[in-house]
Amino acid sequence: MIHIQAVPIPSAKTFKIELCCGPTPFPGCDVALSMNAHFFPPGNCQFTLTTYRNKQWVANVRGSSFPFSAGAAFEMIILIEPGNYKIAVNGIHFAGFKHVIPFSAVTDLTIEGEIIINSVRFQVQPAPQPQVVYPPMLQSNDKFRDRPVPYVKAIPGGLRAGMTFKVSAYPLQTANDKLAVSFLCGSHLGKSDIAFTFSPRFKRPLHIIRNYRVNGTWGDQDRTNYGDHDFPFPRGVLFDLVIKCHADKFRVTCNGKHLMNCPCRVMPLQRIVNLAIIGEVCIQNVRIQ
């Protein structure tokens, strides 16, 4: 199984993802699966799947819909079964494609075109079973559907040391103010105490603010400034934010990189009962572990 997270650039006209039978893509080697997204001409966007074998394109299949938008992040999962490929985009099964070239001949994955790649992961499946199904994460469309903001998610039993919060989302291309992830001591965004808020800001200089609020009064904020090239939350690019709660602090990482440790200003931890996300952001996935 192959997981790809990426964003077509706002002016994208085309990109392609290929499973190749050698290190030299077309026309240098056979291509077991070539997936091509065409954003042009407007109103006639196309997604095609095909195979390149013995210097000929064969088995051309056109997708019945077009699941991509220029400037919008997506996740594609390619599931390899004994007889075919299954392709899902943002949690929705999108297309199937029968093997023309055995998958055992595939040695390379290539991605080309007007696209920003955020991550590529390869997952080895267990030995084949009588029935092969998509993993549980794809059974619910809600997981990858953009969720409205403000977004509030209850923390079952209240916050406890060792809990981890994972947010997959992307700032809007038009973001010019902020997004914020906050831990609330109640259900009211405007009135409840906030034990910790983590807030990337898009006005220059780009920066991240950390703060807390008790009895309606904000504390002294901590601020970290960034340049254009090291800001962890660029517009239109999918991010994976992980916040782990310790006994007296929050540990924050983004896309696998440690950003900062922030003290928890409200005790006991069990007072913290909701996670809230606001601002100019499209939320794709929120998990509590």
C-alpha positions in Angstrom: 0.0 0.0 0.0 1.3 3.5 -0.9 0.2 6.7 0.9 0.8 10.0 -0.9 0.0 13.4 0.6 0.5 16.3 -1.7 -0.9 19.7 -3.0 -1.2 20.7 -6.7 0.1 24.3 -7.0 -2.6 26.9 -7.4 -1.7 27.3 -11.1 -1.3 23.6 -11.8 -2.2 22.2 -15.2 -1.0 18.6 -14.8 0.8 16.1 -12.6 1.4 12.4 -12.8 2.2 9.5 -10.5 3.8 6.4 -11.9 4.8 2.9 -10.8 7.8 2.1 -13.0 9.7 -1.1 -13.8 13.1 0.6 -13.6 14.8 3.8 -12.5 14.3 5.6 -15.9 10.7 6.7 -16.5 9.0 6.8 -19.8 10.2 6.2 -22.5 13.1 4.4 -20.8 11.3 1.6 -19.1 7.9 -0.1 -18.8 5.4 1.7 -16.5 3.0 -0.6 -14.7 0.6 2.2 -13.7 0.6 5.8 -14.9 -1.9 8.1 -13.3 -2.3 11.5 -15.0 -4.2 14.5 -13.6 -5.0 17.3 -16.2 -6.5 20.5 -14.9 -6.7 22.1 -18.3 -8.8 23.0 -20.1 -11.1 24.4 -17.4 -14.4 22.6 -17.2 -12.9 19.5 -18.8 -10.4 18.2 -16.1 -9.4 14.6 -16.6 -7.7 11.8 -14.6 -6.5 8.9 -16.6 -4.8 5.6 -15.7 -2.8 3.6 -18.2 0.2 1.2 -18.7 3.3 1.6 -20.9 4.5 -1.8 -22.1 6.9 -2.7 -24.9 7.0 1.0 -26.0 3.2 1.2 -26.3 0.5 2.8 -24.2 -2.2 0.2 -23.4 -5.3 -0.3 -21.2 -6.2 3.4 -21.0 -8.9 4.1 -18.3 -10.5 7.5 -17.6 -11.8 8.3 -14.2 -15.5 9.0 -13.8 -14.8 12.1 -11.8 -12.0 14.5 -10.9 -11.1 14.5 -7.2 -8.4 17.1 -7.3 -8.4 20.9 -6.9 -5.5 23.2 -7.7 -4.1 24.5 -4.4 -6.0 22.0 -2.3 -4.2 19.2 -0.3 -5.1 15.6 -1.0 -4.2 12.1 0.3 -4.1 9.3 -2.2 -3.9 5.6 -1.2 -2.9 3.0 -3.7 -3.9 -0.5 -2.6 -2.2 -3.3 -4.4 -4.3 -6.5 -4.7 -3.4 -9.7 -6.6 -5.5 -8.8 -9.6 -5.6 -5.0 -9.6 -4.9 -1.6 -8.0 -7.5 0.3 -6.0 -7.1 4.0 -5.7 -8.7 6.2 -3.0 -8.5 10.0 -2.8 -9.3 11.7 0.5 -10.9 8.6 1.9 -13.2 7.9 -1.1 -12.6 4.9 -3.5 -12.0 6.5 -6.8 -10.8 4.0 -9.4 -9.6 0.5 -10.0 -7.1 -0.7 -12.6 -6.3 -4.3 -13.6 -2.7 -5.4 -13.7 -1.2 -5.4 -17.2 2.3 -5.8 -15.9 2.8 -7.9 -12.7 3.4 -5.7 -9.7 6.4 -7.8 -8.8 8.2 -6.0 -11.8 7.7 -2.6 -10.2 10.9 -1.1 -8.7 10.3 2.7 -8.6 7.7 5.3 -7.8 7.9 8.6 -9.7 5.9 11.8 -9.2 6.2 14.7 -11.7 4.5 17.9 -12.5 3.1 21.0 -10.8 2.7 19.5 -7.4 4.2 19.9 -3.9 4.8 16.5 -2.2 4.4 16.5 1.6 4.9 12.8 2.3 5.1 9.3 0.7 4.8 6.2 2.8 5.0 2.5 1.9 3.0 0.1 4.0 3.5 -3.7 3.7 0.3 -5.6 4.0 0.0 -8.9 5.8 -0.1 -12.1 3.8 -3.2 -12.1 1.4 -6.4 -13.3 3.0 -9.5 -14.7 1.2 -11.0 -11.2 1.1 -8.8 -8.1 0.8 -10.4 -4.9 2.1 -9.4 -1.3 2.6 -7.9 -0.7 6.0 -10.3 0.7 8.7 -9.2 4.3 8.1 -11.0 4.3 4.8 -14.3 3.0 5.9 -15.5 6.4 7.2 -15.6 9.2 4.7 -15.9 11.6 7.6 -12.2 11.1 8.5 -11.0 12.9 5.4 -13.8 15.3 4.8 -13.0 18.9 5.5 -14.6 19.8 8.8 -16.2 23.1 9.6 -14.6 25.6 12.0 -14.9 26.4 14.7 -14.3 22.8 15.5 -14.7 21.4 19.1 -13.9 17.8 20.1 -14.6 16.4 23.6 -11.7 14.9 25.5 -13.2 11.7 27.1 -12.7 11.8 30.8 -10.7 15.0 30.7 -7.1 15.6 29.9 -4.5 13.2 31.3 -0.7 13.0 31.1 0.3 10.8 28.2 -2.5 11.7 25.9 -1.6 12.7 22.3 -3.6 14.9 19.9 -3.0 14.6 16.2 -4.4 17.2 13.8 -4.0 16.9 10.0 -5.1 20.1 8.2 -4.0 22.8 5.9 -4.2 26.6 6.1 -6.3 28.2 3.4 -4.5 29.7 0.4 -6.1 33.0 1.3 -5.2 32.9 5.0 -4.0 36.3 6.3 -4.7 36.1 10.0 -4.4 32.9 12.0 -5.4 29.5 13.0 -5.4 28.3 16.6 -5.5 24.9 18.5 -6.7 25.3 22.1 -7.4 23.2 25.1 -10.5 24.4 26.9 -11.8 24.0 30.4 -15.4 24.1 29.2 -17.4 24.2 26.0 -17.6 28.0 25.4 -14.9 29.2 23.0 -15.2 32.8 24.2 -15.6 32.3 27.9 -14.1 29.1 29.1 -10.6 29.1 30.6 -7.9 28.0 28.1 -5.1 26.0 29.5 -3.0 26.3 26.3 -3.5 27.8 22.9 -1.1 27.2 19.9 -1.7 29.8 17.2 0.3 30.2 13.9 -0.1 33.7 12.5 0.1 34.5 8.8 0.7 38.3 9.0 4.4 39.2 8.5 6.6 38.6 10.2 5.2 35.0 10.3 5.1 33.8 13.8 3.6 31.3 16.3 1.9 32.5 19.6 1.4 30.4 22.7 -0.8 31.7 25.5 -3.4 30.8 28.1 -6.6 32.5 29.5 -8.0 32.3 33.1 -11.1 34.1 34.3 -11.3 36.0 31.0 -7.8 37.4 31.2 -5.0 36.4 28.8 -1.5 35.7 30.2 1.8 36.9 28.8 2.1 35.4 25.4 5.2 33.6 24.1 6.1 34.3 20.5 8.4 32.8 17.9 9.1 34.5 14.6 9.9 32.7 11.4 11.1 33.5 7.9 9.2 32.5 4.7 11.3 29.4 4.3 11.2 27.9 7.8 7.6 28.6 8.8 6.0 25.2 9.6 2.5 26.2 8.3 2.7 27.5 4.8 -0.7 28.3 3.1 -2.3 25.5 1.2 0.2 22.8 2.5 -1.0 19.9 4.6 0.5 19.6 8.0 0.5 17.0 10.7 0.5 18.6 14.1 1.1 16.4 17.2 0.6 17.8 20.7 1.5 15.4 23.6 0.4 16.2 27.1 2.9 15.6 30.0 2.2 16.2 33.7 3.1 19.9 33.5 3.7 20.7 29.8 2.7 20.3 26.2 5.2 19.0 23.7 4.5 20.2 20.1 5.8 18.7 16.9 4.9 19.4 13.3 5.5 17.0 10.4 7.8 15.0 12.6 9.9 17.9 13.7 10.0 19.1 17.4 8.9 22.7 17.6 8.6 23.6 21.3 7.6 22.6 24.9 4.9 24.8 26.5 3.9 24.8 30.2 0.4 23.9 31.2 -1.1 26.9 33.2 -4.2 25.2 34.4 -4.4 22.4 37.0 -5.6 19.8 37.5 -5.4 18.5 34.0 -8.8 16.9 34.3 -10.4 20.4 34.1 -9.4 20.4 30.4 -12.3 18.8 28.6 -12.4 20.0 25.0 -10.0 20.5 22.1 -10.9 23.5 19.8 -9.7 24.5 16.4 -10.5 27.9 14.9 -9.3 30.1 12.1 -8.4 30.0 8.4 -7.9 26.2 8.1 -9.3 23.1 6.5 -9.4 20.2 9.0 -9.0 16.7 7.5 -8.4 14.6 10.6 -8.3 14.9 14.4 -7.4 12.0 16.6 -6.9 11.6 20.3 -4.7 8.7 21.6 
